[in-house]
Amino acid sequence: MIVVENVYYTYPNGVEALKGVSLRIKDGEFVAIMGENGAGKTTLVLHLNGLLKPTKGRVLVDGVDTREVSVAQLSRKVGLVFQNPDSQFFCSTVEEEIAFALKNFGFSQEVIEKRITWALNLMNLKQYRHRSPFTLSGGEKKRVALAAVLAWDPQILILDEPTIGQDYRQKEKLRQFILQLNSQGRTVIIVTHDVEFVADCVPAPRVVLMAGGRVIADGDAEEVLTNPELVKKASLIQPQISQVFQELADLGLPRNVLNVYEARRIILERWRGR
């Protein structure tokens, strides 16, 4: 379990990025942390693996205070894929990048080779095995960063803006992969302002909305993302399907429809019942 207790964080330049954030994330949950740029989303998740330490308050990961252990110790359990992949690349080839953490965590060479091959196949990166990660496209870099983290099999996976630079096909593969990981019992946390990506996840995640360094809403995606006032406060736009059904509410259709799958079910039921 992750416990965030009344956390404040002020950057060295004086910007107060978190203002009393409290949050509990249970083992095996799928959580989307959402809000506009500057809301405090990334600052919050950087506390979950110890890269940042609270100015006030505390963060516990499985009962361990993140201020009392190293980032390396936390990283074995908490894998974080950064919004900008370049910031986590160290090596001259994709293969070496995936192997980097595995070597530092003490995996045998045999296991390292197997996990490199598995991760390359998983993220459709085989053809880039010997390429420099710095020469790849933005979407390809994202996949390399994700492959490098997944290779050591962390129990908690955090993805910061994972859909940026991904086309529709890669987004769909990513969505299915996230849902698969979560169904296997892993805790998955995504930081995103991509409401359509979150809306189309079935089952839908828990959504935590942030604005101005504070949590302003926390609940099921259907409850949060179909609420116009909450979404507006977070400077987001409601999912398109949600907007359509709210316009059609006067015709007797429900307002809280989140995605096209639910919309299709409702429309077919109404049509057959005519």
N, C-alpha and C positions, 0 to 999 in steps of 0.2 A: 504494500500500500504506500502511496505517496500522500504526505500530509504537509500542506502549506499553511502555516499559522501566522496570521497578521503580519505579512511580510511587506516591509518597505525597502526600497532600494533607490539610492541616489548615486548617479554617475559622478566621477571626479570633476566634471565640468559644472556640477551643481544641478543638473536636470534630475528631478524626482520622477523616476519611471514607474515605480510601483508604490501604491498608497494604501497599505492595509489589506493586501490580498490574502484571503483564506480559501482553501480548497482541499478536498479529499478525493483522491482517485483510487478506486479499489483495483485489486489485481484482476486482470482480464478485461478491464473496461476499454471501450473505444470512445475517445473524447476528441472533439474538435474545438480548439480555442480560436475564436474569431473576433474580428474587429478591424478598424482601419489602421493604416501605418501610424506608428507612434502610440498605439493604445497600450503597449506594454507586453504584448504577446511573446515576442522573442526574449525579452528580458526575463519574463517569468520562466520559460522553459530552460534558459541557461542556468537557472538556479537548481534545476532538477538533477543535473549531473555535476554540480559543484563548480562550474566555470565561473559563476558569480555567487557571492556569499551575501546574505541579507544584511542591509544596514541595520535593520531592526526586525525582530521576529525570527522564525526558524523554519527550515525545511527538513522533513524526515523522509528517508527512503527505506522502507522495511524497518522502521524504528531507529535508523541510524541518522544522526544529525550530519547534514552535508558539510558543516563547518569543521567536523572532527575527522574527516577522511579525505584522502587525495582524490583528485579528478580521475586519475588512473584506476583507483579502486572502484569508484562509482561507475566508470565507463564500462567495466566488465558486465555490469548489470543494466545500465542505462545507455542505449545507443542513440546518438543524436546526429541527424543528417541536416547540415546547415542550409540556410536559404541560398547562400553563395558557396557552391562546392569548392571553388578555388581556395577558400580559406581553410579547407581541411585536407588538401592534397600536399603530400610530402615527396613523392617518388617520381621517377622518370618514365615509368610505364604503368598501364592499368593493372597488369598482373602484380607488379610490386606494390601498388597502392592497396590492393585487396589483401596482400600478404602482410603488410606492415603491422597492423594491430595484432594479427594472429601470432606473429613472431614475438611481439612484446608481451603477449599473454602466455607465452610458453607452450604453444601447441607444437606437436611433433611435425617434422617436415612432411611425413606421409599425410597427416590430417590437413596440413596447410594446402598441399597440392589438390586434395579432394575438394576442399572448400572453395578454392579458387575456381576450379572447373564448374562446381555447382553454381556459384554466384554469377559467373560469366554467362552460363546457359540461362539462368533465371532471368537476368536482366537484358538478355539478347545483346551481349557485348563480346562474343567470341572473336569477331573480326577485328576488335580493337585491343586485343590482349597485349600486343607489343607496342602499341601507340602511347604517346605521352598523353595523359589525361588533360593537360593544358591546351592541347590542339583540337579537342573535340568541341562539338556544339554545346550550347547551354543545356539542352535536354539530355544529351549523352553524358555530360558531366554529372548531372543529377543522378542518372542511373549508376554511374561508377561509384559515386559517394554512397548511394544506397546499398550497392553490392558490397562495398567495403565494410559497412556496418553490419549487414545481415550475415556476413561470413562468420562472425564470431558469435552469432546466435544470442543476442541480448534478450532478456525477459521483458524489458520495457523499451519500446521503439518510439522515438520522437522525430517527426518529420516537419521541418520548417518550410512552409510554402512549397510543398512537393510538386504542385501542378504547373508552376511557372516554367515556361519553355517546353512543355509537353504538348504534343498534338492530341487529337481526340482518341486515337487508338492507344497511345501510351497512357493517357489518363484512365481509360477504361481498364487497361491491364493493371495499372497501379491500384485502382479502386478494388478490383477483384482480389489482388494480392493482399492488400490491407485487410480486407474482410476475411480472407483465408487465414492470415496470421492471427487475427483476433479470435476466430473460431477455434484456433488451436490453444487458446488460453493466454496469449501474450497481451500485455497492455500496449495499446497503440494510441499515441497522442499526435494529432496533426495541428499545425498552426496554419491557418489559411483565411483568406477573404473570398475564396471561390465558393460561393453559396450553392451554385448548381452542382458542383462536385459533391459537396456534403449532402445535398438534398437527394441525390440519386443513389446514395449508399443505402442498401437494404440488407440487414436491418440498419436503421439510422443510428448515428452516434449520439451521445450526450453532447450538448453544445454549451460552451462557456463563452458568453459575450463579454468583451472588455472594451472600455473606453476611458481615456484619461488616467490610465494606470490602476483602474479599479474593475472588479467584476460587477457587471450590471445585470446579468441574467445567467441562470444555470438550470438547464433542464433538457428534456427530450427535444430533438431537432424539430419534430412536428409542432411542439408547443412553442418553441422559441422563434424559429424562422418564419412561421406564419403569423407572427405578431408584428404588425406594421410599426407600432410605436417603439418596440424594443429594437427592431432591425434599424430603424432610423437613428436611434440613439447611438448605435454602434457604427453609423455611417456606412451601412451596407445596403444592398438592394435585395428585396425579397426574391426568392426563386420565381421564375416566370410562371410555372404552373400555379403556384400559390397566388400570384397576382390575378391570373385569369379566373380562378375559382372564387376569389373574393369579389370580383366584378359580377360573377354569376350567382352570388348568394341569394339575390332577390328571386331567383327562379327555383329556389328550394335546394340548391346544391350546397354541400358543406364548405365552410370557409377554410378549414385547416388541412387542405390537401397539399402535400409537400412535393410529390414527384409524379412523373408520367405514368409509373406503374399503378399507383393508387388512383390516378385520374382515369386511366383506362378501365380499371375494375368498376369504379363508380358509374362511369358513362354506360358501360355495357349492361350493368345491373338495371339502370334506369331505362335503357332502351328495351331490354327484354321484358320489363315489367309494364310496358305501355299497354 
